[in-house]
Amino acid sequence: MAAAESCFKIILGSSSMARQRILAEMGYEFTIMTADIDEKSIRKEKPEDLVTALAEAKANAIMARLQHTDILENVACPTLVITADTVVVYKGTIREKPCNEDEAREFIKGYSGGHAAVVGSVLVTNLDSGASKGGWESAEVYFHDIPNEVIDSLIDEGIPFKVAGGLMLEHPLTLPFVDAVIGATDTVMGLSISLTEKLIEEALRQPGSSPRVQNMS
C-alpha cells in the first residue's frame, strides 16, 4: 500500500533513527511521538511476549499523551499509531540495551565469531476505529570475529547503548563483520517492512478489536 493510495495520518511512537529512516523509505510521512514508559518494569520470559507487551505499553502511553495535545484536531483522515520493540536473544538469554560499558563489551564479544537472534514486534493502532493489529518477526545474524579495537570504537561512540543487545547492524564499524543475516535485515534494524505494511492494511480495513499477535517468521 503506497502512502498516496489512501488518506491516513501516521504517528510513529519511536525515537529510533533506524525506524524513522525505514518508515520514510517506505514512502510514508509521519509525526514522531515518544512513549515515556519504564521498559524494565515489563518482564516476560519469552522474547516474543516481551516485545509484544512493550509495543502495546508504548502505544497506550502515546494514546494517553494524545489526550492532552491538539495533534488530532482537524484531521479528516484516520490516524494510525505505530509502535515497535526489538530484543536480541543470545544463547537463550534476552538482551535489551546494555546498561554500562562492561555489559556492552560482553555483549559484542559474545557475538564475535558467533551468532544471535533478533526478535522485533510491530503494533499498529487505528485511533478512529479502535482496531489494533500486532505481530512479530525474527532473524538471525552471524558474525565474523570482531577485533577488540572495533569494539572499543563502538563503545567510545556510545553506539551499543542506543540499540537492543548493543547491536547496530547498519553501523559502518559493525557491517564489515556481519557474515550473514537469515531473515529480513529491516527486522534486525528495528522495523519489519513487510509486517508493518500488512498491519497498516489490516488496521485500516478491519473494525475495532483487541490486539492480535501473529508470528510472521
KEKE-3310 file (N, C-alpha, C; in steps of 0.2 Angstrom, whole numbers, plus 5000, padded with zeros to 4 digits):
npx = (5004:5004:5009:5001:4990:4980:4971:4978:4984:5000:5007:5022:5028:5042:5059:5069:5081:5084:5071:5064:5070:5068:5053:5051:5058:5049:5040:5031:5024:5026:5022:5032:5032:5037:5036:5035:5039:5043:5053:5059:5051:5042:5041:5044:5045:5047:5055:5046:5034:5038:5043:5031:5022:5029:5028:5014:5013:5019:5011:4999:5004:5007:4994:4988:4995:4991:4979:4981:4985:4984:4986:4977:4967:4956:4959:4955:4957:4959:4969:4984:4994:5010:5020:5034:5046:5062:5072:5087:5092:5103:5111:5100:5096:5088:5092:5092:5095:5112:5118:5130:5147:5155:5145:5141:5153:5154:5143:5145:5158:5153:5146:5156:5162:5152:5134:5118:5100:5087:5072:5058:5044:5029:5016:5001:4989:4973:4967:4954:4945:4948:4954:4967:4982:4994:5011:5025:5042:5057:5075:5091:5108:5124:5141:5158:5174:5176:5187:5195:5198:5189:5177:5180:5180:5166:5160:5166:5160:5147:5138:5132:5124:5112:5104:5095:5103:5115:5118:5120:5117:5118:5128:5143:5155:5151:5145:5155:5159:5148:5143:5132:5114:5100:5085:5075:5083:5078:5071:5080:5085:5075:5062:5051:5048:5038:5030:5025:5018:5008:5001:4997:4988:4978:4974:4968:4958:4950:4936:4936:4945:4953:4970:4979:4991:5003:5014:5026:5037)
npy = (4994:5010:5026:5036:5031:5030:5039:5043:5047:5046:5042:5039:5030:5031:5035:5030:5031:5023:5016:5027:5031:5019:5019:5031:5028:5019:5027:5034:5048:5056:5059:5061:5054:5050:5037:5038:5027:5014:5003:4992:4988:4980:4963:4948:4930:4925:4930:4935:4937:4948:4958:4961:4965:4977:4985:4987:4993:5005:5010:5013:5022:5033:5035:5040:5052:5059:5063:5075:5084:5094:5087:5079:5087:5093:5084:5075:5062:5045:5041:5033:5024:5019:5008:4999:4986:4979:4965:4957:4940:4929:4914:4909:4919:4934:4950:4967:4985:4988:4991:4997:5000:4989:4979:4981:4978:4964:4959:4962:4955:4942:4940:4940:4930:4922:4920:4928:4930:4940:4948:4956:4967:4974:4986:4992:5004:5009:5024:5029:5019:5010:4998:4987:4980:4968:4960:4949:4947:4937:4936:4930:4934:4932:4932:4937:4936:4949:4963:4968:4982:4987:4985:4993:5006:5006:5007:5019:5028:5027:5019:5005:5008:5013:5004:4988:4974:4979:4980:4987:4984:4991:5000:5008:5002:4990:4983:4977:4966:4957:4941:4934:4937:4929:4930:4945:4960:4972:4969:4966:4979:4985:4988:4979:4979:4972:4966:4978:4985:4975:4976:4989:4989:4980:4987:4998:4992:4983:4982:4989:4980:4969:4968:4958:4945:4940:4928:4931:4925)
npz = (5000:4995:5001:4995:4991:5000:5012:5027:5043:5051:5066:5073:5086:5091:5095:5088:5076:5065:5064:5060:5048:5040:5039:5033:5021:5016:5011:5018:5026:5043:5060:5074:5090:5106:5118:5136:5145:5158:5153:5159:5169:5164:5161:5153:5150:5137:5122:5112:5118:5126:5118:5112:5122:5126:5115:5115:5127:5124:5115:5122:5131:5122:5117:5128:5130:5119:5122:5128:5119:5104:5092:5085:5081:5069:5059:5045:5041:5045:5059:5063:5075:5076:5084:5091:5096:5100:5103:5107:5106:5114:5115:5122:5131:5134:5128:5131:5129:5133:5150:5154:5150:5152:5151:5138:5131:5134:5128:5114:5112:5114:5102:5093:5080:5082:5083:5084:5088:5083:5089:5084:5086:5080:5081:5076:5078:5075:5078:5076:5073:5083:5081:5083:5078:5078:5078:5076:5071:5067:5066:5061:5065:5059:5063:5059:5067:5078:5080:5095:5094:5086:5094:5105:5098:5095:5107:5112:5104:5109:5103:5106:5117:5112:5106:5105:5113:5111:5098:5082:5067:5055:5056:5051:5057:5061:5051:5041:5048:5048:5044:5039:5037:5042:5037:5037:5035:5039:5049:5059:5060:5067:5062:5054:5037:5028:5038:5044:5033:5031:5043:5044:5033:5038:5050:5045:5037:5045:5057:5074:5087:5099:5102:5091:5090:5078:5072:5061:5056)
capx = (5000:5008:5006:4997:4984:4975:4972:4978:4990:5004:5011:5027:5030:5049:5064:5074:5083:5083:5064:5061:5073:5064:5047:5052:5059:5043:5036:5026:5025:5023:5024:5036:5030:5040:5032:5038:5037:5048:5053:5062:5046:5038:5045:5041:5050:5048:5056:5041:5029:5041:5042:5024:5020:5032:5025:5007:5013:5021:5005:4995:5007:5006:4987:4987:4998:4987:4973:4982:4988:4979:4988:4972:4962:4955:4962:4950:4959:4961:4976:4987:5000:5014:5025:5038:5051:5066:5077:5092:5092:5110:5111:5093:5095:5085:5096:5090:5101:5117:5117:5136:5152:5157:5140:5141:5159:5152:5138:5148:5162:5149:5144:5162:5163:5146:5128:5112:5094:5084:5065:5055:5037:5026:5009:4998:4983:4969:4963:4947:4941:4950:4957:4974:4985:5001:5014:5032:5046:5063:5080:5097:5114:5130:5147:5165:5177:5176:5193:5194:5199:5182:5173:5182:5177:5159:5159:5168:5154:5141:5133:5129:5119:5106:5101:5094:5108:5121:5119:5118:5119:5120:5134:5149:5160:5149:5143:5160:5160:5142:5144:5126:5108:5095:5079:5075:5088:5075:5069:5086:5086:5070:5055:5050:5044:5033:5025:5022:5013:5002:4997:4994:4982:4973:4971:4963:4952:4945:4934:4939:4946:4958:4977:4981:4998:5004:5021:5027:5044)
capy = (5000:5016:5032:5041:5027:5030:5045:5042:5050:5041:5044:5034:5030:5029:5040:5026:5034:5017:5015:5033:5030:5014:5021:5036:5025:5015:5032:5037:5054:5054:5063:5057:5055:5045:5035:5038:5021:5011:4997:4987:4986:4975:4957:4942:4925:4923:4937:4937:4940:4954:4964:4962:4969:4983:4989:4988:4998:5011:5013:5015:5028:5038:5037:5044:5058:5062:5066:5082:5088:5096:5084:5076:5092:5095:5078:5072:5055:5040:5041:5026:5025:5013:5007:4993:4985:4974:4962:4952:4934:4926:4908:4909:4925:4940:4956:4974:4989:4987:4996:5000:4999:4982:4974:4982:4974:4957:4958:4962:4950:4936:4940:4939:4923:4918:4922:4930:4931:4947:4947:4963:4967:4980:4986:4997:5005:5014:5028:5031:5013:5006:4992:4987:4974:4967:4954:4950:4943:4936:4935:4928:4937:4928:4937:4936:4939:4957:4965:4972:4989:4989:4985:4999:5012:5007:5009:5026:5032:5026:5015:5000:5010:5015:4998:4982:4970:4983:4978:4991:4980:4995:5005:5006:4998:4983:4979:4973:4959:4953:4936:4933:4938:4924:4934:4952:4965:4978:4967:4967:4986:4988:4989:4975:4982:4968:4966:4985:4986:4971:4978:4995:4987:4977:4992:5002:4988:4980:4986:4988:4973:4969:4967:4951:4944:4935:4926:4932:4922)
capz = (5000:4994:5005:4991:4989:5005:5016:5034:5046:5055:5072:5074:5093:5092:5094:5084:5069:5060:5062:5056:5041:5037:5038:5027:5014:5014:5007:5022:5031:5049:5066:5079:5097:5110:5124:5142:5150:5161:5150:5164:5173:5160:5160:5150:5149:5130:5119:5108:5123:5129:5113:5110:5128:5126:5109:5117:5133:5121:5111:5127:5134:5117:5116:5134:5129:5114:5125:5131:5114:5099:5086:5081:5079:5061:5055:5042:5039:5051:5062:5065:5079:5075:5090:5090:5100:5097:5108:5105:5110:5113:5119:5125:5135:5131:5129:5129:5128:5138:5155:5155:5146:5153:5148:5131:5129:5135:5123:5107:5112:5113:5095:5088:5078:5084:5081:5089:5085:5084:5088:5084:5086:5077:5083:5073:5081:5072:5084:5074:5074:5089:5078:5085:5074:5080:5076:5077:5066:5070:5061:5064:5062:5060:5063:5059:5073:5079:5083:5101:5093:5084:5100:5108:5095:5095:5114:5113:5101:5113:5099:5109:5122:5109:5102:5109:5113:5109:5091:5077:5061:5049:5058:5047:5060:5063:5045:5038:5052:5048:5039:5035:5040:5040:5038:5034:5038:5042:5056:5063:5061:5071:5059:5048:5031:5026:5043:5045:5028:5032:5049:5042:5029:5042:5054:5041:5034:5049:5063:5080:5090:5103:5098:5089:5089:5073:5070:5054:5054)
cpx = (5004:5005:5001:4990:4978:4976:4972:4984:4993:5008:5016:5030:5037:5054:5070:5075:5082:5076:5061:5064:5069:5057:5046:5053:5054:5038:5030:5029:5022:5026:5027:5033:5032:5035:5037:5036:5044:5049:5055:5057:5041:5043:5041:5047:5052:5050:5050:5035:5032:5041:5035:5021:5023:5029:5018:5008:5015:5015:5000:4997:5006:4999:4985:4989:4994:4981:4974:4986:4982:4981:4983:4966:4962:4959:4956:4951:4960:4968:4978:4993:5004:5020:5028:5043:5055:5071:5081:5092:5099:5110:5105:5092:5093:5090:5093:5096:5106:5117:5124:5141:5154:5151:5140:5147:5157:5148:5141:5154:5159:5147:5150:5163:5157:5140:5123:5106:5091:5076:5062:5048:5035:5019:5006:4991:4979:4965:4956:4943:4942:4953:4965:4977:4992:5004:5021:5036:5053:5068:5086:5103:5120:5136:5154:5168:5178:5182:5191:5194:5192:5177:5174:5179:5170:5157:5160:5163:5148:5135:5129:5123:5112:5102:5100:5100:5115:5123:5116:5121:5122:5125:5140:5155:5158:5148:5149:5161:5154:5143:5138:5120:5103:5088:5079:5079:5084:5072:5074:5087:5081:5063:5055:5045:5038:5027:5021:5017:5007:4998:4994:4987:4976:4970:4966:4957:4947:4942:4937:4939:4952:4964:4977:4988:4999:5012:5022:5034:5043)
cpy = (5006:5022:5036:5037:5028:5036:5043:5045:5045:5045:5038:5035:5028:5035:5036:5029:5029:5016:5021:5033:5025:5016:5026:5033:5021:5020:5035:5044:5053:5059:5058:5059:5049:5043:5035:5033:5018:5004:4991:4984:4981:4969:4952:4937:4924:4930:4939:4940:4947:4960:4966:4967:4976:4988:4991:4994:5005:5014:5016:5022:5034:5040:5041:5051:5062:5066:5074:5086:5090:5093:5082:5081:5093:5090:5074:5064:5051:5041:5035:5028:5018:5013:5000:4992:4979:4972:4958:4946:4930:4920:4908:4914:4931:4946:4962:4978:4988:4993:5000:4998:4991:4977:4975:4978:4967:4955:4957:4956:4943:4935:4938:4932:4919:4921:4924:4930:4937:4946:4954:4963:4974:4980:4993:4998:5011:5018:5030:5025:5009:5000:4992:4980:4974:4961:4955:4945:4942:4935:4933:4932:4933:4933:4934:4938:4946:4959:4969:4980:4992:4990:4992:5006:5012:5009:5016:5030:5031:5022:5010:5002:5012:5010:4992:4977:4973:4982:4982:4988:4985:5000:5003:5002:4991:4980:4975:4966:4955:4948:4935:4935:4933:4927:4941:4957:4970:4976:4968:4975:4989:4989:4985:4978:4978:4967:4973:4986:4982:4973:4985:4994:4984:4982:4996:4999:4986:4984:4985:4981:4974:4967:4959:4950:4938:4934:4926:4929:4917)
cpz = (5000:4998:5001:4989:4994:5009:5023:5036:5051:5060:5074:5082:5094:5091:5090:5077:5064:5059:5058:5049:5037:5035:5032:5021:5012:5010:5011:5026:5037:5054:5071:5086:5101:5116:5130:5146:5153:5159:5154:5168:5170:5158:5158:5149:5142:5127:5115:5112:5125:5124:5111:5116:5128:5121:5112:5123:5130:5118:5116:5130:5129:5117:5122:5133:5124:5117:5128:5126:5109:5092:5082:5079:5071:5057:5052:5040:5045:5053:5065:5069:5078:5081:5088:5095:5098:5103:5104:5109:5109:5118:5124:5130:5132:5133:5126:5128:5134:5143:5156:5150:5146:5150:5141:5128:5129:5129:5116:5107:5111:5106:5091:5087:5080:5080:5086:5085:5087:5084:5089:5083:5082:5079:5080:5075:5078:5077:5082:5075:5080:5087:5080:5082:5076:5078:5077:5072:5070:5064:5065:5061:5064:5059:5062:5065:5072:5083:5090:5099:5090:5089:5104:5105:5095:5102:5115:5110:5104:5109:5103:5114:5119:5106:5107:5108:5111:5102:5086:5070:5056:5050:5054:5050:5061:5056:5042:5042:5052:5042:5035:5040:5037:5042:5035:5038:5041:5049:5061:5065:5066:5069:5053:5043:5030:5032:5044:5040:5029:5038:5048:5038:5033:5047:5051:5038:5039:5055:5069:5084:5095:5100:5097:5087:5083:5072:5063:5051:5049)
residu = (MET:ALA:ALA:ALA:GLU:SER:CYS:PHE:LYS:ILE:ILE:LEU:GLY:SER:SER:SER:MET:ALA:ARG:GLN:ARG:ILE:LEU:ALA:GLU:MET:GLY:TYR:GLU:PHE:THR:ILE:MET:THR:ALA:ASP:ILE:ASP:GLU:LYS:SER:ILE:ARG:LYS:GLU:LYS:PRO:GLU:ASP:LEU:VAL:THR:ALA:LEU:ALA:GLU:ALA:LYS:ALA:ASN:ALA:ILE:MET:ALA:ARG:LEU:GLN:HIS:THR:ASP:ILE:LEU:GLU:ASN:VAL:ALA:CYS:PRO:THR:LEU:VAL:ILE:THR:ALA:ASP:THR:VAL:VAL:VAL:TYR:LYS:GLY:THR:ILE:ARG:GLU:LYS:PRO:CYS:ASN:GLU:ASP:GLU:ALA:ARG:GLU:PHE:ILE:LYS:GLY:TYR:SER:GLY:GLY:HIS:ALA:ALA:VAL:VAL:GLY:SER:VAL:LEU:VAL:THR:ASN:LEU:ASP:SER:GLY:ALA:SER:LYS:GLY:GLY:TRP:GLU:SER:ALA:GLU:VAL:TYR:PHE:HIS:ASP:ILE:PRO:ASN:GLU:VAL:ILE:ASP:SER:LEU:ILE:ASP:GLU:GLY:ILE:PRO:PHE:LYS:VAL:ALA:GLY:GLY:LEU:MET:LEU:GLU:HIS:PRO:LEU:THR:LEU:PRO:PHE:VAL:ASP:ALA:VAL:ILE:GLY:ALA:THR:ASP:THR:VAL:MET:GLY:LEU:SER:ILE:SER:LEU:THR:GLU:LYS:LEU:ILE:GLU:GLU:ALA:LEU:ARG:GLN:PRO:GLY:SER:SER:PRO:ARG:VAL:GLN:ASN:MET:SER)
# end
